[in-house]
């Protein structure tokens, strides 16, 4: 009886190890395809990676980048929100979401995200000033229209 339990334990461990490797393998292949500008192939591989690991924030972020290049703002925003749900401090996702909200003239949401970015800014600090200037210009234009 003990041997059967050990056998099932080994099978379960092998399954999880294989699933983790499969997810990482799809992710790495997808990044390579993305870097080679093969966006359709990389999108498919990122989606497969998510099937194996639904909590992989990096795959959702790359999908958002792909949808950005395809000008599909709805899907881009959906993937950015998922990225932030899984990794709330992802600077790049916040930056991209700020851009979307500026395009939509949703200044309150852009300001909220900018404040969040200010808290833990590391890589996108240089872009913070650019965002603030864009936000001020767009708010001024919006006030003139009213």
N, C-alpha and C positions, 0 to 999 in steps of 0.2 A: 504494500500500500504506500509506503514511504517513497519507493522508487517511482511510482506513478505521479505522486505529488511533485517530486523533483523534476520529472520529465515535463510536466505542464508548466512548472515555473521557468524552466529553461526555454520552452517554446514561447512563453509570454515575453520573456526578456529579449529573445531574438526578434520577436515581432516588433517590439518598441524600438529596438536598435535599428532594424531595417526601415521602419517608418521614419525615424529621425534622419537617417542617412538619405532616404529617398527625397525627403523635403529639402534638405540642404543641397542635394545634387540638383534638383529642379531649380532651386534658387540660384545657384552658381551658374548653371547653364543659361538661365534667364538674364542674369546680369551681363554675361558675355554677349548674348544676342542683343541686348539693349545697347551696349557699348558699340556694337557693330551696326547700329541703326536698323536692325531687323525687328521692328516694333511688333508686328503681328505675331511673330514666333515667340518673342520675349513675353508678350501679354499672355499667350497660351501657357507658357512655362510658369509664369508668376501665379496664374490661376491654379495650376496643378500643385504648385508649392503650397498654396493656401489650403487646398484640399487636405494635404498631409499635416499642415500646421496652421490652423485657422487663427492663431494668435501671432503670426509673423508680421509685425508692423512694417518691416522693411519692404515686404512684397506689396503691401497696400500702397506704400509711398511710391514705389516704382510704377504701379498701375496708374496712380494719379498723374505721374509725369507723362505716361503714355497717353492718357486721355487728354492731358493738356496739349500735347502736340497734335492730337486729333481734333482739337477744338470742341471736345465734348465736356463742357463745364459741369453738367449735372453729375456725370460719372466721376469726374475729377474730384468734385466736392465730396461726393459720397465716400470715395476712397481716402481722402484726406481726413474726413471726420472719423473714419474707422481707424486710421493711423493714430490719431490723437486719443481715441478711446483706449487703444492698446499702449500707447506711449505718449502720455500727456505733455511731456517736455520736448517733443520732437520739433526743433527749431525750423527745419526746412518745411515741414507740414504747416506749421503756424504761418510762416512767411507766405507760402503759396495760398493759404486760406485768406490771409489778409488781402492779397492781390485780387482774389475772387470777389471779396466783399467790397473792395474799392471799385471794381468794375460794375458791381450791382448798386453802387452808391449807398451801401449799408455802412454808414460811417460809424455808427455806434458799435456794431460788431467788430469793425476794423480796429477801432480804438480799444475795445476790450481785449482783442487778440494781441495788439501792440503792447498793452500793459503787461499781459502774460509773458510776452517775449522779453520784455525788459527785466523780468525777475531772474531769468536764468540764461540770458543771452551769452553765447560763447562764440559761435561761428557766424552768426548773422547780425552781429552788432553793427558792422559797417553799413548794412542795408537798412538799419533802423532809422537813420537820419533821412535816407531816401524815402522811406515809407511815410515818415512824419511830414516831409515836404509835400509829397503827393496828396496826403490826406488833407493838409491845410489848403492846398490849391483847389482840390475838388470840393471841399466844404465852402470855400469862398465863391466858387462858380455856382454852386447850388443855392447859396444865399442870394446871389444876384438874380437868378431866375425867378425867385419868389418875390 
